[in-house]
Amino acid sequence: MTQYRIHPLKVAQITAPLGVLAMLGDMQSYVVAPIFVFYLEGGNKKILVDAGVPGPGSDGLVHGFPIGSGGEAGIREALKTVGTMPEEIDILVLTHLHFDHCATAHLFKNARIIVQKREWETAFNPVPTARLVYEQSLFRALEQMDLVLVDGDREIADDVTTLLLPGHTQGMQGLAVNTARGTAVLAGDLAYCYYNLNPSLAELTDLAGNRITMTPRPDLPFAPPGIHIDLSQWYDSMWRTAAVASRRDLVIPGHEPALVGKIIG
């Protein structure tokens, strides 16, 4: 049995309204959050989850969001901290194809690239409200690479399994990973932060050190983020992540500031 250590690597930071992190949250309060890729250390393959965001334009924005770092420089610097580079990655898992998760996928020329079939199909014909977050120029060229479209759950390496987790997108996938602490689930953007997993929280500290007041919702098992395609599917997928993970604190959200500098496993 292979045990992995999961490294959340910050490739950029994004500033977004609180209402993006938490449905019905204040759209006038802003949160600075990390954009991560996740490196799995411990197996005989170099595995990376997600591929970051484009670098900002001269106005400092990407799709209207203020972005710090990102692009090729951001991901190369992040991977350097774990002693590797894009060309050395064996498997790249893209949780979904939003602009902040696949922007540098073209750099991974020697990797097998794993995307859910449902995500690939809907990314080219998304529901109207999702059109802006799918930038097809970032992922269309993957067809000319070692792209694998999986349909549901699939073991892609020893003790690493994809999980189909629709809700945030129609083809969202997470990853179940064996660690010394038990099975961890990389939830991608199914959960942005710990508040989505634990709505009793009354405060969130963002990447800039700002203490953001949250509205506690102890009546809810999970608190949805502001961006989702199907809320019923989202709740089903959240219950599934909680069941697959050995403990709920081993469900790893996609943009949680407290994960910067941490290693899971």
Secondary structure, DSSP 8 states (H G I E B T S, - for coil): ---BEEEEEEEEEEEEEHHHHSTT--TTSEEEEEEEEEEEESSSS-EEE--------TTSEETTEEEEE-HHHHHHHHHHTTT--GGG-SEEE-S--STTTSTTGGG-TTSEEEEEHHHHHHHTS--GGGGGG--GGGTGGGGGSEEEEE-S-EEEETTEEEEE-TTSSTT-EEEEEEETTEEEEE-GGG-SSHHHH-TT--EEE-TTS-EEE----TT-SS---S--S-HHHHHHHHHHHHHHSSSGGGEE-SS-GGGTT--B-
